[in-house]
């Protein structure tokens, strides 16, 4: 190849190839170490706080109030869904079905639950003068909201980094630079 002045032009071609491999074990097994990880601890905290708020809202003399029923409903569902997710992670069911977008499901779930807890806790905080149970429900509801919001943030970061929910995804890159022939 020649330039406009008649001199040979030298250029190189750079090719980058990125490959990823996913390593999972598809057998169901119990992993007691999962609850020592940050996501495992968060799920345990969310379960305990859901139960605490649910019991406080359900068995108070104000349980018939609409926002207490809403908060009780949210925490009841949150207790069961988060408990099932904890079981799925602890027994590596998530890893067995690694093609399901678990992180996206959990991102949506934790985001919606943080929002619902914010609504229920704010309504309870507005009635704090009526009884101490409203303060308990709003305080622990806000702490639970923070736990769900942080869990949502971790899921968002994991999705951006291209991680899978359980198992291992290894990305390798190789760059080849070659001079072109003319």
C-alpha positions as CSV (number, residue, x, y, z in Angstrom):
1,X,0.0,0.0,0.0
2,X,1.4,3.4,-0.9
3,X,0.7,6.9,0.4
4,X,-0.2,9.9,-1.7
5,X,3.5,10.8,-1.9
6,X,4.5,7.3,-3.1
7,X,6.0,6.1,0.2
8,X,5.0,2.7,1.6
9,X,2.5,2.8,4.5
10,X,3.1,0.5,7.4
11,X,0.2,-0.3,9.7
12,X,-0.6,-3.0,12.2
13,X,-3.8,-4.9,13.0
14,X,-4.7,-5.5,16.6
15,X,-7.3,-8.2,17.4
16,X,-8.6,-8.7,21.0
17,X,-10.5,-11.9,21.7
18,X,-12.4,-12.2,25.0
19,X,-13.8,-15.5,26.1
20,X,-15.6,-16.5,29.2
21,X,-16.3,-19.9,30.7
22,X,-18.9,-20.7,33.3
23,X,-18.0,-23.3,35.9
24,X,-20.9,-24.7,38.0
25,X,-21.6,-27.8,39.9
26,X,-25.1,-29.0,39.2
27,X,-25.6,-31.2,42.2
28,X,-27.7,-30.1,45.1
29,X,-25.7,-29.9,48.3
30,X,-25.9,-28.0,51.6
31,X,-23.3,-25.3,52.0
32,X,-23.2,-24.0,55.6
33,X,-20.7,-21.4,54.6
34,X,-23.2,-19.4,52.5
35,X,-24.7,-17.7,55.5
36,X,-21.3,-16.3,56.4
37,X,-21.1,-14.5,53.1
38,X,-22.4,-10.9,52.7
39,X,-25.5,-11.9,50.7
40,X,-26.2,-14.7,53.1
41,X,-25.9,-12.4,56.1
42,X,-28.1,-9.9,54.4
43,X,-30.8,-12.5,53.7
44,X,-30.7,-13.7,57.4
45,X,-31.0,-10.1,58.6
46,X,-33.9,-9.5,56.2
47,X,-35.7,-12.6,57.4
48,X,-35.3,-11.7,61.1
49,X,-36.4,-8.1,60.5
50,X,-39.4,-9.2,58.3
51,X,-40.5,-11.5,61.1
52,X,-40.1,-8.8,63.8
53,X,-42.0,-6.2,61.8
54,X,-44.7,-8.8,60.8
55,X,-45.3,-9.9,64.4
56,X,-45.2,-6.3,65.7
57,X,-47.8,-5.1,63.1
58,X,-50.0,-8.2,63.2
59,X,-50.4,-8.7,66.9
60,X,-50.8,-5.1,68.0
61,X,-54.1,-3.5,68.9
62,X,-53.7,-1.4,65.8
63,X,-53.4,-4.3,63.3
64,X,-56.7,-3.3,61.7
65,X,-55.3,0.0,60.5
66,X,-54.7,0.0,56.8
67,X,-51.0,0.8,56.7
68,X,-50.3,-1.7,59.5
69,X,-52.1,-4.4,57.4
70,X,-50.0,-3.3,54.4
71,X,-46.8,-3.5,56.3
72,X,-47.7,-6.9,57.8
73,X,-48.5,-8.2,54.3
74,X,-45.2,-6.9,52.9
75,X,-43.2,-8.4,55.7
76,X,-45.1,-11.7,55.6
77,X,-44.4,-12.1,51.9
78,X,-40.8,-10.9,52.3
79,X,-40.2,-13.4,55.1
80,X,-41.3,-16.3,52.9
81,X,-39.7,-15.2,49.6
82,X,-36.3,-14.3,51.2
83,X,-36.4,-17.5,53.2
84,X,-37.0,-19.5,50.0
85,X,-34.1,-17.7,48.3
86,X,-31.8,-18.3,51.3
87,X,-32.7,-22.0,51.1
88,X,-32.1,-22.1,47.3
89,X,-28.6,-20.5,47.8
90,X,-27.7,-22.6,50.8
91,X,-28.5,-25.8,48.9
92,X,-27.1,-24.6,45.6
93,X,-30.4,-24.8,43.8
94,X,-29.5,-21.5,42.2
95,X,-26.2,-23.0,40.9
96,X,-28.1,-26.0,39.5
97,X,-30.4,-23.7,37.5
98,X,-27.7,-21.2,36.6
99,X,-29.3,-20.3,33.2
100,X,-32.2,-18.6,35.1
101,X,-31.3,-14.9,35.5
102,X,-31.4,-15.1,39.3
103,X,-29.6,-11.8,39.8
104,X,-32.1,-9.8,37.7
105,X,-35.0,-11.4,39.6
106,X,-33.4,-10.6,42.9
107,X,-32.6,-7.0,41.8
108,X,-36.2,-6.4,40.9
109,X,-37.5,-8.1,44.1
110,X,-35.2,-6.3,46.5
111,X,-35.8,-3.0,44.8
112,X,-39.6,-3.3,45.0
113,X,-39.4,-4.6,48.6
114,X,-37.2,-1.7,49.7
115,X,-39.7,0.7,48.2
116,X,-42.7,-1.1,49.8
117,X,-40.9,-1.0,53.2
118,X,-40.2,2.7,52.8
119,X,-43.9,3.3,52.2
120,X,-45.1,1.1,55.1
121,X,-42.5,2.5,57.5
122,X,-43.2,6.1,56.6
123,X,-47.0,5.7,57.2
124,X,-46.2,4.0,60.6
125,X,-43.8,6.9,61.5
126,X,-46.6,9.3,60.8
127,X,-48.8,7.7,63.5
128,X,-46.0,7.3,66.1
129,X,-47.9,9.5,68.6
130,X,-50.8,7.0,68.7
131,X,-48.8,4.1,70.2
132,X,-45.3,2.7,70.6
133,X,-45.9,-0.1,68.2
134,X,-45.9,2.4,65.3
135,X,-42.4,3.4,66.4
136,X,-41.2,-0.2,66.5
137,X,-42.7,-1.0,63.1
138,X,-41.3,2.2,61.5
139,X,-37.8,1.8,63.0
140,X,-37.3,-1.8,62.2
141,X,-39.1,-1.3,58.8
142,X,-36.5,1.4,57.9
143,X,-33.6,-0.9,58.9
144,X,-35.1,-3.6,56.8
145,X,-35.5,-1.2,53.9
146,X,-31.8,-0.3,54.2
147,X,-30.9,-4.0,54.1
148,X,-33.0,-4.7,51.0
149,X,-31.7,-1.5,49.3
150,X,-28.1,-2.6,50.0
151,X,-28.9,-6.1,48.7
152,X,-30.4,-4.5,45.6
153,X,-27.2,-2.4,45.1
154,X,-25.0,-5.5,45.4
155,X,-27.2,-7.3,42.8
156,X,-26.9,-4.3,40.4
157,X,-23.1,-4.3,40.7
158,X,-22.9,-8.1,40.1
159,X,-25.0,-7.7,37.0
160,X,-22.8,-4.9,35.7
161,X,-19.7,-7.0,36.3
162,X,-21.2,-9.9,34.4
163,X,-21.3,-12.3,37.3
164,X,-23.6,-15.2,37.8
165,X,-25.6,-15.7,41.0
166,X,-23.7,-18.8,42.1
167,X,-20.8,-20.6,40.5
168,X,-17.9,-19.1,38.7
169,X,-17.5,-17.2,35.5
170,X,-14.0,-16.7,34.2
171,X,-13.2,-14.1,31.5
172,X,-9.9,-14.3,29.6
173,X,-8.7,-11.8,27.0
174,X,-5.9,-12.3,24.5
175,X,-4.6,-9.6,22.2
176,X,-2.8,-10.3,19.0
177,X,-0.9,-7.6,17.1
178,X,0.3,-8.4,13.7
179,X,1.9,-6.2,11.0
180,X,0.0,-6.1,7.7
181,X,1.7,-7.3,4.6
182,X,1.8,-5.0,1.5
